[in-house]
Amino acid sequence: MVRELPDLIDALHPALGEVLDIRINWSAASVTPVLSTMPAILAAKIRRTGPAHRLMSLAGSIAGTRLLVVPAATPAVLANMLLRQAAGRHVHDLESGTSTYEAAERIIAAARAESVAWSG
């Protein structure tokens, strides 16, 4: 994260203005969440310490935003689908019924709910 943070701030600067505050909802001791296409019932049985999703809150001089951090170990197909759905990008009809599509929907819905509940 330390290597990527300056580039993230640069990319968000036009929309947020000067970044004044950054908060994260995890600690160095937190286990990295596993984002996969496993069924929700199985995913719920995995014991976790810390948040289910890593979120960042950035406050700028113009606006603020919350971001879902997609772990590097996330399968590329799922990461791509997460990014497309979160950005409201078009998803082809052939992909809309797949386990990857459904997993991305679940992950985004859970991350949004966690973001609302997060007092960071």
DRENRODREN-468784 format. One record per residue: z, x, y of N, C-alpha, C in turn. Coordinates in steps of 0.05 Angstrom, whole numbers, always signed. Atoms other than C-alpha are relative to their C-alpha. Layout:
<atoms>
+--------+--------+--------+--------+--------+--------+--------+--------+--------+
:    npz :    npx :    npy :   capz :   capx :   capy :    cpz :    cpx :    cpy :
+--------+--------+--------+--------+--------+--------+--------+--------+--------+
:      Z :      X :      Y :      Z :      X :      Y :      Z :      X :      Y :
...
+--------+--------+--------+--------+--------+--------+--------+--------+--------+
</atoms>
This chain:
<atoms>
+--------+--------+--------+--------+--------+--------+--------+--------+--------+
:    npz :    npx :    npy :   capz :   capx :   capy :    cpz :    cpx :    cpy :
+--------+--------+--------+--------+--------+--------+--------+--------+--------+
:     +0 :    +16 :    -24 :     +0 :     +0 :     +0 :     +0 :    +17 :    +25 :
:     -2 :    -17 :    -24 :    +16 :    +57 :    +48 :    -28 :    +10 :     +8 :
:    +27 :     -9 :     -6 :    -56 :    +83 :    +42 :    -17 :    -22 :    +12 :
:    +18 :    +22 :     -7 :    -87 :    +14 :    +52 :     +9 :    -14 :    +26 :
:    -10 :    +15 :    -23 :    -43 :    -13 :   +108 :    -14 :     +5 :    +26 :
:    +15 :     -4 :    -25 :    -78 :    +21 :   +167 :    -27 :    -14 :     +1 :
:    +26 :    +13 :     +1 :   -146 :     -6 :   +144 :     +4 :    -30 :     +2 :
:     -5 :    +29 :     -2 :   -116 :    -76 :   +135 :     +6 :     -8 :    +29 :
:     -7 :     +6 :    -28 :    -86 :    -75 :   +205 :    -25 :     +1 :    +18 :
:    +25 :     -2 :    -16 :   -153 :    -51 :   +234 :    -18 :    -25 :     -5 :
:    +17 :    +23 :     +7 :   -190 :   -107 :   +197 :    +10 :    -26 :    +12 :
:    -11 :    +25 :    -10 :   -142 :   -161 :   +221 :     +4 :     +0 :    +30 :
:     -4 :     -2 :    -29 :   -137 :   -136 :   +293 :    -16 :    -20 :    +17 :
:    +14 :    +19 :    -17 :   -193 :   -179 :   +321 :    +11 :    -29 :     -2 :
:    -11 :    +27 :     +3 :   -161 :   -243 :   +293 :    +29 :     -2 :     +9 :
:    -29 :     +1 :     -5 :    -87 :   -226 :   +302 :     +8 :    +13 :    +27 :
:     -8 :    -16 :    -23 :    -87 :   -179 :   +362 :    +17 :    +23 :    -10 :
:    -18 :    -22 :     +7 :    -37 :   -123 :   +363 :    +21 :    -10 :    -21 :
:    -19 :     +9 :    +20 :     +4 :   -128 :   +299 :    +28 :     +9 :     +8 :
:    -27 :     -5 :    -10 :    +77 :   -134 :   +319 :    +21 :     +1 :    -22 :
:    -20 :     +1 :    +21 :   +112 :   -147 :   +253 :    -14 :     -4 :    -27 :
:    +10 :     +3 :    +27 :    +97 :   -141 :   +179 :    +25 :     -4 :    -18 :
:    -21 :     +5 :    +20 :   +142 :   -171 :   +125 :    -12 :     -4 :    -27 :
:     +9 :     +4 :    +28 :   +136 :   -171 :    +50 :    +22 :    -14 :    -15 :
:    -20 :    +15 :    +15 :   +171 :   -214 :     -1 :     +8 :    +14 :    -26 :
:     -8 :    -14 :    +24 :   +183 :   -160 :    -53 :    +13 :    +27 :     +8 :
:    -12 :    -26 :     -4 :   +222 :    -95 :    -60 :    -12 :    +20 :    -19 :
:    +10 :    -21 :    +17 :   +206 :    -29 :    -92 :     +9 :     -4 :    -29 :
:    -11 :     +5 :    +27 :   +249 :    -52 :   -152 :    -13 :    -24 :    -14 :
:    +13 :    +24 :    +11 :   +208 :   -116 :   -162 :    -22 :     +7 :    -20 :
:    +21 :     -4 :    +20 :   +164 :   -120 :   -223 :    -26 :    -11 :    +12 :
:    +26 :    +10 :    -10 :    +90 :   -126 :   -204 :     -8 :    -25 :    -15 :
:     +9 :    +25 :    +14 :    +66 :   -197 :   -219 :    -25 :     +6 :    -16 :
:    +24 :     -2 :    +16 :    +14 :   -204 :   -273 :    -16 :    -25 :     +5 :
:    +18 :    +22 :     -5 :    -44 :   -247 :   -252 :    -21 :     +0 :    -22 :
:    +19 :     +1 :    +22 :    -84 :   -269 :   -312 :     -8 :    -29 :     -4 :
:    +11 :    +27 :     +6 :   -121 :   -328 :   -341 :    +16 :    -14 :    -22 :
:    -16 :    +13 :    +21 :    -66 :   -343 :   -391 :     +9 :    -28 :     +9 :
:     -8 :    +27 :     -7 :    -46 :   -416 :   -394 :    +27 :     +0 :    +15 :
:    -24 :     +2 :    -17 :     +8 :   -437 :   -344 :    +26 :     -1 :    -17 :
:    -24 :     +2 :    +17 :    +57 :   -454 :   -400 :     +9 :    +27 :    -10 :
:     -7 :    -27 :     +9 :    +54 :   -383 :   -427 :     +9 :    +17 :    +23 :
:     -8 :    -16 :    -23 :    +57 :   -352 :   -358 :    +28 :     -6 :     +9 :
:    -27 :     +8 :     -9 :   +120 :   -391 :   -342 :    +22 :    +12 :    -18 :
:    -20 :    -11 :    +19 :   +155 :   -360 :   -403 :     +5 :    +30 :     +5 :
:     -3 :    -28 :     -5 :   +146 :   -289 :   -377 :    +23 :     +4 :    +20 :
:    -23 :     -5 :    -18 :   +212 :   -264 :   -347 :     -9 :    +18 :    +22 :
:     +6 :    -16 :    -24 :   +205 :   -237 :   -277 :    +25 :     +6 :    +16 :
:    -20 :     -4 :    -21 :   +249 :   -205 :   -226 :    -15 :     +2 :    +26 :
:    +15 :     +1 :    -25 :   +229 :   -217 :   -155 :    -18 :    -24 :     +1 :
:    +18 :    +22 :     -4 :   +176 :   -264 :   -129 :    -22 :     -2 :    -21 :
:    +22 :     +4 :    +19 :   +122 :   -294 :   -173 :    -26 :    +11 :    +12 :
:    +23 :    -10 :    -13 :    +70 :   -272 :   -122 :     +9 :    +18 :    +24 :
:     -6 :    -18 :    -22 :    +70 :   -215 :    -72 :    -15 :    -10 :    +25 :
:    +11 :    +11 :    -25 :    +60 :   -242 :     -2 :     +7 :    +19 :    +23 :
:     -4 :    -14 :    -25 :    +53 :   -207 :    +65 :     -2 :    -19 :    +23 :
:     +1 :    +16 :    -24 :    +68 :   -239 :   +131 :     -5 :    +19 :    +23 :
:     +7 :    -17 :    -23 :    +35 :   -208 :   +192 :     +1 :    -17 :    +25 :
:     -1 :    +13 :    -26 :    +52 :   -229 :   +263 :    -14 :    +18 :    +20 :
:    +14 :    -15 :    -21 :     +5 :   -208 :   +318 :     +4 :    -13 :    +27 :
:     -3 :    +10 :    -28 :     +2 :   -217 :   +393 :    -16 :    -26 :     +5 :
:    +17 :    +24 :     -3 :    -51 :   -272 :   +384 :     +7 :    -21 :    -21 :
:     -5 :    +18 :    +22 :    -36 :   -303 :   +317 :    +15 :    +14 :    -23 :
:    -13 :    -11 :    +23 :     -2 :   -293 :   +250 :    -14 :    -10 :    -25 :
:    +12 :     +8 :    +26 :    -22 :   -298 :   +177 :    +17 :     +8 :    -23 :
:    -13 :     -8 :    +25 :     +4 :   -294 :   +107 :    -22 :     +6 :    -20 :
:    +20 :     -9 :    +19 :    -34 :   -257 :    +53 :    +12 :     +1 :    -28 :
:     -7 :     -4 :    +28 :    -31 :   -259 :    -23 :    -10 :    +28 :     -7 :
:     +7 :    -26 :     +9 :    -31 :   -188 :    -50 :     -8 :     -2 :    -29 :
:    +11 :     +1 :    +27 :    -75 :   -184 :   -112 :     +5 :    +27 :    -13 :
:     -6 :    -25 :    +12 :    -47 :   -130 :   -158 :    -25 :    +14 :    -11 :
:    +23 :    -16 :     +9 :    -96 :    -74 :   -177 :     -6 :     -5 :    -29 :
:     +4 :     +4 :    +28 :    -87 :    -90 :   -251 :    -12 :    -28 :     -6 :
:    +12 :    +27 :     +4 :   -115 :   -161 :   -241 :    -29 :     +4 :     -9 :
:    +28 :     -2 :     +8 :   -180 :   -169 :   -280 :    -20 :     -6 :    +23 :
:    +19 :     +2 :    -22 :   -240 :   -162 :   -233 :    -11 :    -28 :     +3 :
:    +11 :    +27 :     -1 :   -269 :   -230 :   -251 :    +20 :    -19 :    +13 :
:    -21 :    +18 :    -12 :   -203 :   -265 :   -234 :     +5 :     +7 :    +29 :
:     -4 :     -8 :    -28 :   -193 :   -224 :   -170 :    -22 :    -10 :    +17 :
:    +23 :    +10 :    -15 :   -263 :   -242 :   -147 :     +3 :    -31 :     +4 :
:     -3 :    +29 :     -2 :   -250 :   -316 :   -162 :    +23 :     -8 :    +19 :
:    -22 :     +5 :    -18 :   -183 :   -314 :   -125 :    -10 :     +4 :    +29 :
:     +9 :     -5 :    -27 :   -216 :   -284 :    -64 :    -20 :    -22 :     +9 :
:    +19 :    +20 :     -7 :   -273 :   -334 :    -65 :    +14 :    -27 :     +6 :
:    -13 :    +26 :     -4 :   -228 :   -395 :    -73 :    +18 :     +1 :    +25 :
:    -18 :     -1 :    -23 :   -177 :   -371 :    -21 :    -15 :     +0 :    +26 :
:    +17 :     -1 :    -24 :   -233 :   -359 :    +29 :    -17 :    -26 :     +3 :
:    +16 :    +24 :     -2 :   -264 :   -427 :    +15 :    -29 :     +4 :     -5 :
:    +28 :     -6 :     +6 :   -328 :   -395 :    -11 :    -10 :    -17 :    -22 :
:    +13 :    +16 :    +21 :   -377 :   -431 :    -55 :     +5 :    +11 :    -28 :
:     -3 :     -7 :    +28 :   -363 :   -430 :   -129 :    -21 :    -15 :    -16 :
:    +21 :    +13 :    +15 :   -422 :   -444 :   -175 :    +11 :    -21 :    -19 :
:     -8 :    +21 :    +19 :   -419 :   -507 :   -217 :     +7 :    +10 :    -28 :
:     -5 :    -11 :    +27 :   -422 :   -466 :   -281 :    +27 :    +14 :     -2 :
:    -26 :    -13 :     +0 :   -358 :   -430 :   -261 :    +23 :    -19 :     +4 :
:    -22 :    +18 :     -8 :   -318 :   -490 :   -238 :    +17 :    -10 :    -23 :
:    -17 :    +10 :    +22 :   -293 :   -510 :   -307 :    +11 :    +22 :    -18 :
:     -8 :    -23 :    +16 :   -277 :   -441 :   -333 :    +30 :     +5 :     +2 :
:    -29 :     -7 :     -1 :   -208 :   -414 :   -350 :     +6 :    +18 :    +24 :
:     -3 :    -18 :    -23 :   -218 :   -362 :   -294 :     +3 :    -17 :    +25 :
:     -1 :    +18 :    -23 :   -231 :   -417 :   -243 :    +27 :    -15 :     +1 :
:    -25 :    +15 :     +1 :   -171 :   -458 :   -266 :    +24 :    +18 :     +5 :
:    -22 :    -19 :     -4 :   -125 :   -397 :   -267 :     +1 :     +7 :    +30 :
:     +0 :     -6 :    -28 :   -147 :   -379 :   -196 :    +11 :    -24 :    +16 :
:    -11 :    +24 :    -14 :   -132 :   -451 :   -173 :    +30 :     -1 :     -3 :
:    -29 :     +0 :     +5 :    -62 :   -447 :   -205 :    +14 :    +22 :    +17 :
:    -13 :    -23 :    -15 :    -47 :   -379 :   -174 :     +0 :     -5 :    +30 :
:     +1 :     +5 :    -29 :    -70 :   -399 :   -105 :    +19 :    -23 :     +8 :
:    -19 :    +22 :     -6 :    -31 :   -465 :   -107 :    +29 :    +10 :     -1 :
:    -27 :    -10 :     +3 :    +32 :   -429 :   -131 :     +6 :    +19 :    +23 :
:     -5 :    -19 :    -22 :    +24 :   -374 :    -78 :     +3 :    -15 :    +27 :
:     -3 :    +16 :    -25 :    +15 :   -427 :    -23 :    +28 :    -13 :     +0 :
:    -27 :    +12 :     +1 :    +78 :   -463 :    -47 :    +22 :    +21 :     +5 :
:    -19 :    -22 :     -4 :   +116 :   -397 :    -49 :     +0 :     +8 :    +30 :
:     +2 :     -8 :    -28 :    +91 :   -380 :    +21 :    +14 :    -20 :    +18 :
:    -13 :    +20 :    -15 :   +116 :   -446 :    +48 :    +31 :     +3 :     -3 :
:    -29 :     -2 :     +6 :   +184 :   -435 :    +15 :    +12 :    +26 :    +10 :
:    -10 :    -27 :     -9 :   +189 :   -362 :    +37 :     +9 :     -1 :    +29 :
:    -11 :     +0 :    -28 :   +232 :   -353 :    +98 :     -5 :    +26 :    +14 :
:     +5 :    -26 :    -11 :   +203 :   -285 :   +113 :    -14 :     +0 :    +25 :
+--------+--------+--------+--------+--------+--------+--------+--------+--------+
</atoms>
